[in-house]
């Protein structure tokens, strides 16, 4: 599947790989936040949330 992230482009991968990318983005957001990099933390969290929401709409988390 191909998803488009607002302002970041498109990613083509299966839903499990996209889920993994979402988890990685969430972990990056936590690390950025812990290191005082607020803008990067917010951006990474937005990416994680966008991917999660798209996958949720496909029924992956049911």
MDTraj code that builds the backbone (N, CA, C; nanometers):
import mdtraj as md
import numpy as np

residues = "UNK UNK UNK UNK UNK UNK UNK UNK UNK UNK UNK UNK UNK UNK UNK UNK UNK UNK UNK UNK UNK UNK UNK UNK UNK UNK UNK UNK UNK UNK UNK UNK UNK UNK UNK UNK UNK UNK UNK UNK UNK UNK UNK UNK UNK UNK UNK UNK UNK UNK UNK UNK UNK UNK UNK UNK UNK UNK UNK UNK UNK UNK".split()
xyz = np.array([
    [0.0836, -0.1169, 0.0000],
    [0.0000, 0.0000, 0.0000],
    [0.0884, 0.1237, 0.0000],
    [0.0348, 0.2322, -0.0523],
    [0.1070, 0.3583, -0.0552],
    [0.0296, 0.4592, 0.0277],
    [0.0996, 0.5253, 0.1173],
    [0.0365, 0.6299, 0.1980],
    [0.1108, 0.7610, 0.1736],
    [0.0386, 0.8698, 0.1919],
    [0.1005, 1.0009, 0.1783],
    [0.1004, 1.0693, 0.3143],
    [0.2186, 1.1135, 0.3553],
    [0.2336, 1.1860, 0.4806],
    [0.2372, 1.3344, 0.4499],
    [0.1508, 1.4098, 0.5148],
    [0.1417, 1.5531, 0.4903],
    [0.2785, 1.6200, 0.4986],
    [0.3223, 1.6750, 0.3867],
    [0.4477, 1.7491, 0.3849],
    [0.5740, 1.6646, 0.3839],
    [0.5598, 1.5324, 0.3806],
    [0.6772, 1.4454, 0.3879],
    [0.6898, 1.3490, 0.2715],
    [0.5898, 1.3427, 0.1862],
    [0.5968, 1.2528, 0.0719],
    [0.5199, 1.1248, 0.0926],
    [0.5508, 1.0270, 0.0074],
    [0.4786, 0.9001, 0.0073],
    [0.5695, 0.7861, 0.0531],
    [0.5057, 0.6858, 0.1128],
    [0.5747, 0.5632, 0.1520],
    [0.4954, 0.4467, 0.0949],
    [0.5651, 0.3557, 0.0291],
    [0.5019, 0.2345, -0.0217],
    [0.5623, 0.1149, 0.0510],
    [0.4777, 0.0415, 0.1197],
    [0.5211, -0.0769, 0.1948],
    [0.3952, -0.1540, 0.2345],
    [0.4148, -0.2757, 0.2822],
    [0.2968, -0.3471, 0.3316],
    [0.2587, -0.2895, 0.4686],
    [0.1391, -0.3240, 0.5148],
    [0.0870, -0.2619, 0.6369],
    [0.1715, -0.2935, 0.7603],
    [0.2387, -0.4069, 0.7600],
    [0.3208, -0.4418, 0.8761],
    [0.4494, -0.3589, 0.8805],
    [0.5069, -0.3336, 0.7640],
    [0.6249, -0.2477, 0.7573],
    [0.5873, -0.1044, 0.7953],
    [0.4722, -0.0588, 0.7500],
    [0.4269, 0.0758, 0.7865],
    [0.4034, 0.0865, 0.9370],
    [0.3482, -0.0183, 0.9958],
    [0.3293, -0.0189, 1.1404],
    [0.4636, -0.0071, 1.2122],
    [0.5626, -0.0788, 1.1636],
    [0.6962, -0.0735, 1.2225],
    [0.7552, 0.0675, 1.2087],
    [0.7364, 0.1297, 1.0941],
    [0.7846, 0.2669, 1.0743],
    [0.7152, 0.3618, 1.1718],
    [0.5870, 0.3405, 1.1949],
    [0.5132, 0.4222, 1.2909],
    [0.5712, 0.4079, 1.4316],
    [0.6013, 0.2855, 1.4694],
    [0.6617, 0.2608, 1.6015],
    [0.7984, 0.3284, 1.6109],
    [0.8783, 0.3180, 1.5046],
    [1.0101, 0.3829, 1.5036],
    [0.9973, 0.5339, 1.5151],
    [0.9006, 0.5917, 1.4453],
    [0.8804, 0.7368, 1.4529],
    [0.8396, 0.7784, 1.5935],
    [0.7571, 0.6968, 1.6575],
    [0.7156, 0.7269, 1.7952],
    [0.8353, 0.7225, 1.8903],
    [0.9204, 0.6229, 1.8733],
    [1.0400, 0.6132, 1.9573],
    [1.1352, 0.7302, 1.9304],
    [1.1466, 0.7705, 1.8051],
    [1.2291, 0.8864, 1.7709],
    [1.1735, 1.0108, 1.8388],
    [1.0417, 1.0250, 1.8393],
    [0.9791, 1.1404, 1.9047],
    [1.0146, 1.1442, 2.0534],
    [1.0123, 1.0284, 2.1171],
    [1.0476, 1.0224, 2.2597],
    [1.1937, 1.0625, 2.2826],
    [1.2821, 1.0119, 2.1978],
    [1.4246, 1.0446, 2.2109],
    [1.4501, 1.1925, 2.1857],
    [1.3880, 1.2459, 2.0816],
    [1.4042, 1.3885, 2.0527],
    [1.3547, 1.4723, 2.1696],
    [1.2416, 1.4349, 2.2241],
    [1.1842, 1.5088, 2.3360],
    [1.2769, 1.5059, 2.4576],
    [1.3307, 1.3883, 2.4876],
    [1.4221, 1.3740, 2.6014],
    [1.5487, 1.4573, 2.5839],
    [1.5855, 1.4838, 2.4592],
    [1.7066, 1.5609, 2.4314],
    [1.6768, 1.7071, 2.3996],
    [1.5558, 1.7521, 2.4294],
    [1.5206, 1.8915, 2.4137],
    [1.4985, 1.9368, 2.2702],
    [1.4829, 1.8434, 2.1801],
    [1.4617, 1.8767, 2.0390],
    [1.3113, 1.8749, 2.0108],
    [1.2432, 1.9765, 2.0603],
    [1.0974, 1.9810, 2.0585],
    [1.0391, 1.9774, 1.9179],
    [1.0925, 2.0559, 1.8270],
    [1.0376, 2.0617, 1.6910],
    [1.0472, 1.9251, 1.6218],
    [1.1625, 1.8595, 1.6365],
    [1.1793, 1.7275, 1.5769],
    [1.0887, 1.6252, 1.6445],
    [1.0717, 1.6374, 1.7749],
    [0.9838, 1.5467, 1.8485],
    [0.8405, 1.5587, 1.7980],
    [0.7954, 1.6810, 1.7791],
    [0.6595, 1.7028, 1.7312],
    [0.6409, 1.6494, 1.5901],
    [0.7396, 1.6700, 1.5049],
    [0.7320, 1.6218, 1.3672],
    [0.7299, 1.4686, 1.3623],
    [0.8165, 1.4049, 1.4394],
    [0.8202, 1.2585, 1.4425],
    [0.6900, 1.2022, 1.4979],
    [0.6344, 1.2670, 1.5995],
    [0.5085, 1.2196, 1.6572],
    [0.3944, 1.2358, 1.5574],
    [0.3967, 1.3446, 1.4809],
    [0.2948, 1.3653, 1.3780],
    [0.3013, 1.2548, 1.2718],
    [0.4222, 1.2185, 1.2313],
    [0.4394, 1.1098, 1.1344],
    [0.3863, 0.9791, 1.1920],
    [0.4225, 0.9489, 1.3161],
    [0.3744, 0.8262, 1.3811],
    [0.2222, 0.8243, 1.3866],
    [0.1639, 0.9358, 1.4251],
    [0.0182, 0.9439, 1.4360],
    [-0.0498, 0.9292, 1.3001],
    [0.0059, 0.9951, 1.1978],
    [-0.0531, 0.9865, 1.0639],
    [-0.0539, 0.8422, 1.0140],
    [0.0586, 0.7738, 1.0291],
    [0.0655, 0.6346, 0.9836],
    [-0.0314, 0.5483, 1.0641],
    [-0.0323, 0.5666, 1.1949],
    [-0.1229, 0.4895, 1.2804],
    [-0.2681, 0.5093, 1.2368],
    [-0.3072, 0.6342, 1.2156],
    [-0.4459, 0.6634, 1.1783],
    [-0.4836, 0.5999, 1.0445],
    [-0.3933, 0.6058, 0.9488],
    [-0.4198, 0.5438, 0.8188],
    [-0.4358, 0.3927, 0.8349],
    [-0.3461, 0.3312, 0.9107],
    [-0.3550, 0.1866, 0.9315],
    [-0.4788, 0.1480, 1.0108],
    [-0.5172, 0.2325, 1.1034],
    [-0.6376, 0.2070, 1.1803],
    [-0.7606, 0.2061, 1.0905],
    [-0.7625, 0.2982, 0.9938],
    [-0.8741, 0.3045, 0.8989],
    [-0.8825, 0.1776, 0.8132],
    [-0.7708, 0.1101, 0.7923],
    [-0.7709, -0.0142, 0.7128],
    [-0.8148, -0.1333, 0.7964],
    [-0.8268, -0.1159, 0.9277],
    [-0.8694, -0.2243, 1.0157],
    [-0.7555, -0.3054, 1.0741],
    [-0.6322, -0.2597, 1.0587],
    [-0.5177, -0.3374, 1.1088],
    [-0.5240, -0.3609, 1.2591],
    [-0.5734, -0.2667, 1.3348],
    [-0.5685, -0.2767, 1.4806],
    [-0.6937, -0.3358, 1.5426],
    [-0.7831, -0.3895, 1.4623],
    [-0.9066, -0.4488, 1.5162],
    [-0.8833, -0.5892, 1.5620],
])
top = md.Topology()
chain = top.add_chain()
for i, resn in enumerate(residues, 1):
    res = top.add_residue(resn, chain, resSeq=i)
    for name in ("N", "CA", "C"):
        top.add_atom(name, md.element.get_by_symbol(name[0]), res)
traj = md.Trajectory(xyz[None], top)
